[in-house]
Amino acid sequence: MRLPTGNDDLPIFLLFLLGVLASRSYCLEVLYAINAGGEAHTDSYGIHFARDPLMGKVGTASDYGKQLIIGRIGNVDQILYQTERYHHNTFGYDIPINQDGNYVMILKFCEVYFNSPNMKVFDVVLNGDHTVVTDLDIFERVGRGVAHDEYVPFKVQGGKLIYNDEESDILAGKIRVEFIKVVD
């Protein structure tokens, strides 16, 4: 594990989608989408991203990335990668889940602030028990101002979230996605 140098902020999280793959279909239905750190937006595919529900509650929302043209993404969807939420501590989102099925969470990131690796390194944890992305350093992976997506498949069955054959309880019909700063 690495200690980010020169920064006490937790990772930015730009947006995420949660979709369910129907058992007899090859179409992905989007169940939940937010523009973390930003306002509502409808993307080039017609997907509506809600305004960040943590606005004014946790951490800091920023549109610092608006000064950049984000690589690997079309003009209409730039804003989804230019806004961000960051915090000095762990933070997360509660996502409503009300049916059994196979899901894919798509986490969309872009480093809009730092110009070198190891400045912002974090894990993504699902439901407090499942580390689904480890030691993510967006700059190290793709550089500054470049869109990067992480895909996280999981299953919900009988009130349990199942990831890599390990289970955790779903409480009050919601799963928790947390962003945890990596330190030595």
C-alpha positions as CSV (number, residue, x, y, z in Angstrom):
1,M,0.0,0.0,0.0
2,R,1.2,3.5,-0.8
3,L,0.8,6.7,1.1
4,P,-0.3,9.6,-1.2
5,T,2.2,12.4,-0.9
6,G,1.2,16.0,-0.6
7,N,-2.5,15.4,-0.4
8,D,-4.9,14.6,2.4
9,D,-8.0,14.3,0.2
10,L,-9.7,11.0,-0.4
11,P,-10.2,10.0,-4.0
12,I,-12.5,11.7,-6.4
13,F,-15.4,9.7,-7.5
14,L,-17.0,11.0,-10.7
15,L,-20.1,9.0,-11.3
16,F,-21.5,5.5,-11.4
17,L,-24.1,3.5,-13.0
18,L,-25.8,0.4,-11.6
19,G,-27.5,-1.9,-14.1
20,V,-29.1,-5.3,-14.0
21,L,-28.7,-7.9,-16.7
22,A,-31.9,-9.7,-17.2
23,S,-31.6,-13.5,-17.4
24,R,-33.1,-13.7,-20.9
25,S,-31.8,-10.5,-22.3
26,Y,-28.5,-9.1,-23.4
27,C,-29.6,-5.5,-22.6
28,L,-28.3,-3.6,-19.6
29,E,-31.0,-1.7,-17.8
30,V,-29.7,1.3,-15.9
31,L,-31.1,1.4,-12.4
32,Y,-29.2,4.1,-10.8
33,A,-26.8,6.8,-12.1
34,I,-25.4,9.9,-10.4
35,N,-23.0,12.6,-11.5
36,A,-20.8,12.8,-8.4
37,G,-19.9,16.3,-7.5
38,G,-22.2,17.6,-10.3
39,E,-25.6,18.5,-11.4
40,A,-28.1,16.3,-13.3
41,H,-27.1,15.4,-16.8
42,T,-28.4,13.3,-19.6
43,D,-25.6,11.6,-21.5
44,S,-25.2,10.9,-25.2
45,Y,-27.0,7.5,-24.7
46,G,-30.0,9.1,-23.1
47,I,-29.0,7.9,-19.6
48,H,-30.1,10.4,-16.9
49,F,-27.5,11.0,-14.2
50,A,-29.1,12.5,-11.1
51,R,-27.5,15.4,-9.2
52,D,-25.1,14.2,-6.6
53,P,-27.2,13.3,-3.5
54,L,-24.2,14.2,-1.2
55,M,-24.2,17.9,-2.3
56,G,-23.8,20.0,0.8
57,K,-23.7,16.9,3.1
58,V,-20.3,15.1,2.8
59,G,-17.0,16.2,1.4
60,T,-16.5,18.7,-1.4
61,A,-18.0,18.9,-4.8
62,S,-15.7,20.4,-7.5
63,D,-15.9,21.3,-11.2
64,Y,-12.1,21.9,-11.3
65,G,-12.0,19.5,-14.3
66,K,-14.0,21.9,-16.5
67,Q,-10.7,23.5,-17.5
68,L,-9.7,20.2,-19.2
69,I,-10.8,18.5,-22.3
70,I,-11.2,14.9,-21.2
71,G,-9.6,12.2,-23.4
72,R,-11.5,9.2,-24.6
73,I,-14.9,10.7,-24.2
74,G,-17.2,12.7,-26.5
75,N,-18.1,16.4,-26.0
76,V,-21.6,15.8,-24.6
77,D,-20.3,13.6,-21.8
78,Q,-17.3,15.7,-20.8
79,I,-19.1,17.1,-17.7
80,L,-19.5,13.6,-16.2
81,Y,-15.7,13.4,-16.0
82,Q,-15.0,17.0,-15.2
83,T,-17.0,17.1,-11.9
84,E,-15.9,15.3,-8.8
85,R,-16.5,14.7,-5.1
86,Y,-13.6,14.4,-2.7
87,H,-13.2,14.1,1.1
88,H,-10.4,13.8,3.7
89,N,-12.0,10.6,5.1
90,T,-13.8,7.6,3.8
91,F,-17.1,8.4,2.1
92,G,-19.7,6.5,0.1
93,Y,-23.0,6.3,-1.5
94,D,-26.1,4.1,-0.6
95,I,-27.6,2.5,-3.7
96,P,-31.1,1.1,-3.8
97,I,-31.3,-2.6,-4.7
98,N,-34.8,-4.2,-4.6
99,Q,-34.5,-7.3,-6.8
100,D,-32.5,-10.4,-7.2
101,G,-30.3,-10.5,-10.3
102,N,-26.9,-10.1,-11.8
103,Y,-25.6,-6.5,-11.7
104,V,-22.7,-4.6,-13.1
105,M,-21.6,-1.4,-11.5
106,I,-19.7,1.0,-13.7
107,L,-17.5,3.4,-11.9
108,K,-16.3,6.4,-14.0
109,F,-13.1,8.3,-13.0
110,C,-10.7,10.9,-14.3
111,E,-7.8,12.5,-12.6
112,V,-8.4,16.3,-13.1
113,Y,-6.1,17.7,-10.4
114,F,-2.8,15.9,-9.9
115,N,0.1,15.6,-12.4
116,S,1.9,12.6,-11.1
117,P,1.3,9.1,-9.7
118,N,0.9,8.2,-6.0
119,M,-0.9,11.5,-5.1
120,K,-4.3,9.9,-4.9
121,V,-4.6,6.1,-4.3
122,F,-7.7,4.4,-3.0
123,D,-9.8,1.2,-2.8
124,V,-13.4,0.8,-3.6
125,V,-15.4,-1.3,-1.2
126,L,-18.8,-2.7,-1.7
127,N,-21.1,-3.3,1.3
128,G,-18.2,-2.9,3.8
129,D,-16.9,-6.4,3.0
130,H,-15.9,-6.7,-0.6
131,T,-12.9,-4.8,-1.9
132,V,-13.8,-4.6,-5.6
133,V,-11.1,-2.2,-6.8
134,T,-7.7,-2.2,-5.1
135,D,-5.0,0.5,-5.0
136,L,-6.5,2.6,-7.8
137,D,-4.3,5.4,-8.9
138,I,-6.1,7.0,-11.9
139,F,-3.1,9.0,-12.9
140,E,-0.8,6.0,-12.9
141,R,-3.3,4.0,-15.0
142,V,-4.2,6.6,-17.7
143,G,-2.7,10.0,-16.9
144,R,-4.3,13.3,-16.2
145,G,-7.5,14.3,-18.0
146,V,-8.3,10.8,-19.4
147,A,-11.6,9.0,-18.8
148,H,-11.2,5.6,-17.0
149,D,-14.0,3.2,-16.2
150,E,-14.0,0.3,-13.8
151,Y,-16.6,-2.6,-14.2
152,V,-17.7,-4.4,-11.1
153,P,-20.0,-7.4,-11.6
154,F,-21.9,-8.8,-8.6
155,K,-25.1,-10.8,-7.8
156,V,-28.0,-10.2,-5.5
157,Q,-29.9,-13.2,-4.2
158,G,-32.2,-13.6,-1.2
159,G,-31.2,-10.3,0.5
160,K,-27.5,-11.0,0.0
161,L,-24.9,-9.3,-2.1
162,I,-22.5,-11.9,-3.7
163,Y,-19.1,-10.9,-5.0
164,N,-16.4,-13.5,-5.8
165,D,-18.5,-16.2,-4.0
166,E,-18.5,-14.2,-0.8
167,E,-21.8,-12.9,0.7
168,S,-22.8,-9.9,2.7
169,D,-26.3,-8.7,3.9
170,I,-28.2,-6.0,2.1
171,L,-29.7,-3.7,4.7
172,A,-32.8,-1.6,4.2
173,G,-32.8,-2.4,0.5
174,K,-29.5,-0.6,-0.1
175,I,-25.9,-1.5,-0.8
176,R,-23.0,0.8,0.2
177,V,-20.2,1.8,-2.1
178,E,-17.2,3.4,-0.2
179,F,-14.0,5.0,-1.3
180,I,-11.2,4.3,1.1
181,K,-7.9,6.2,1.1
182,V,-4.9,3.9,0.8
183,V,-2.1,4.5,3.4
184,D,0.8,2.5,4.6
